[in-house]
């Protein structure tokens, strides 16, 4: 049995570091690349400075500063420890995930699999046929919930049973690749959006770790997503949506909800 070689692409937040550390603990990871910035173009700057976009982005930034100010995410994944990479493999930071230096590293190491969580969209060269397979941890249940803020939208639509994450192969669409697994976390009446999202990420990270074992044992995964579902973008989430959900949660929307952890695999 040949051991897989894995490259990890992730963001800089505690949940991303937890993902990278967990996969690194298997001894399979040959490199970790963190996307730590934003790729700015003249077109993107002009679009961001439009009054409607500027207000929305500013509000979201302020909201997230408040939601994450107490270090809740770090405490969830690391307790009182610092959220730092514990790997001893090659590490690289890039401003954007499609940076040429990442492609050079991938060509140099030629990993069997590239594990992705929390980056912007991967384009062009890494997706060319014949390169390493890319499997993404997406924070929603595709195809019903693709894109951004999927835990929020599942709750907003009154579907706590649809909170979860998807492991899927990456193609040129947004969360549209072949399904590997759906991971649904425990859901309890006193949960909130962030707790559910983080719990789903933690459970999905463990499922990803299991996936590596199962691939090494000869199992193969990947089933077509047979529906288009819905793509949620960052701009779709507005203040009135948040106020509505917050009011319903305070009113006991999750009262009497007690769902177990559930994992569905999609073998070939």
Long-range contacts (C-beta under 8 A, 24 or more apart in sequence): 1-216, 1-217, 2-216, 3-27, 3-28, 3-216, 4-28, 4-111, 4-112, 4-113, 4-212, 4-215, 4-216, 5-30, 5-109, 5-110, 5-111, 5-112, 5-113, 6-30, 6-111, 6-112, 6-113, 6-114, 6-115, 6-212, 7-31, 7-32, 7-33, 7-105, 7-106, 7-109, 7-111, 7-113, 7-114, 7-115, 7-132, 8-32, 8-33, 8-114, 8-115, 8-116, 8-117, 9-33, 9-35, 9-97, 9-102, 9-114, 9-115, 9-116, 9-117, 9-119, 9-122, 10-34, 10-35, 10-116, 10-117, 10-118, 10-119, 11-35, 11-36, 11-117, 11-118, 11-119, 12-36, 13-73, 13-118, 14-73, 14-74, 14-76, 14-77, 14-78, 14-83, 15-73, 15-77, 15-117, 15-118, 15-198, 15-201, 16-117, 16-118, 17-77, 17-83, 17-84, 17-85, 18-77, 18-78, 18-83, 18-201, 18-202, 18-205, 19-115, 19-117, 19-118, 19-137, 19-201, 19-205, 19-208, 20-85, 20-87, 21-85, 21-86, 21-87, 22-205, 22-206, 22-208, 22-209, 23-115, 23-205, 23-208, 23-209, 23-212, 24-85, 24-86, 24-87, 24-89, 25-209, 26-209, 26-212, 28-212, 29-87, 29-89, 30-89, 30-90, 30-109, 30-111, 31-89, 31-90, 31-91, 31-92, 31-105, 31-109, 31-111, 32-85, 32-87, 32-89, 32-90, 32-91, 32-92, 33-91, 33-92, 33-93, 33-94, 33-97, 33-102, 33-105, 34-91, 34-92, 34-93, 34-94, 35-93, 35-94, 35-95, 35-96, 35-97, 35-118, 35-119, 35-120, 36-93, 36-94, 36-95, 37-94, 37-95, 37-96, 38-95, 38-96, 39-95, 39-96, 39-98, 39-120, 53-235, 56-235, 56-238, 59-239, 60-234, 60-237, 63-242, 67-194, 72-194, 73-194, 73-198, 76-195, 76-198, 76-202, 77-198, 77-202, 96-120, 97-121, 97-122, 98-122, 98-123, 98-124, 98-125, 98-126, 102-126, 106-131, 106-132, 113-212, 113-215, 115-208, 116-170, 117-201, 121-174, 122-170, 123-172, 127-170, 127-171, 127-172, 133-169, 134-169, 134-170, 135-167, 135-168, 135-169, 135-170, 135-180, 135-208, 135-211, 136-166, 136-167, 136-168, 136-169, 136-170, 136-175, 136-177, 137-165, 137-166, 137-167, 137-201, 137-204, 137-205, 137-208, 138-165, 138-166, 138-167, 138-168, 138-175, 139-165, 139-197, 139-200, 139-201, 140-164, 140-165, 140-166, 140-175, 140-232, 141-165, 141-166, 141-182, 141-184, 142-166, 142-168, 142-175, 142-176, 142-179, 142-225, 142-229, 143-175, 143-176, 143-225, 143-226, 143-227, 143-228, 143-229, 143-230, 144-227, 144-229, 144-230, 145-229, 145-230, 145-232, 146-174, 146-175, 146-176, 146-229, 146-230, 146-231, 146-232, 147-174, 147-175, 147-231, 147-232, 147-233, 148-232, 148-233, 148-234, 148-236, 148-237, 149-232, 149-234, 149-236, 149-237, 150-232, 151-193, 151-196, 151-197, 151-200, 152-193, 152-237, 152-241, 152-242, 152-245, 153-232, 153-237, 155-193, 155-196, 155-245, 155-249, 155-253, 156-241, 156-244, 156-245, 158-253, 160-187, 160-196, 160-254, 160-257, 160-259, 161-187, 161-259, 163-187, 163-196, 163-197, 163-200, 164-200, 164-204, 164-262, 165-200, 165-201, 165-203, 165-204, 167-204, 167-207, 167-208, 167-211, 168-225, 169-222, 174-231, 175-231, 176-225, 177-225, 178-221, 178-222, 178-223, 178-224, 178-225, 178-266, 179-221, 179-222, 179-223, 179-224, 179-225, 179-266, 180-211, 180-221, 180-222, 180-265, 180-266, 181-207, 181-211, 181-221, 181-263, 181-264, 181-265, 181-266, 182-262, 182-263, 182-264, 182-266, 183-207, 183-261, 183-262, 183-263, 184-259, 184-261, 184-262, 184-263, 185-261, 186-259, 186-260, 186-261, 187-254, 187-257, 187-258, 187-259, 188-254, 188-257, 188-258, 188-259, 189-252, 189-254, 189-255, 189-256, 189-257, 189-258, 190-254, 191-254, 192-249, 193-245, 203-261, 203-263, 207-263, 219-267, 220-267, 220-268, 221-265, 221-266, 221-267, 221-268, 222-266, 222-268, 223-266, 223-267, 223-268
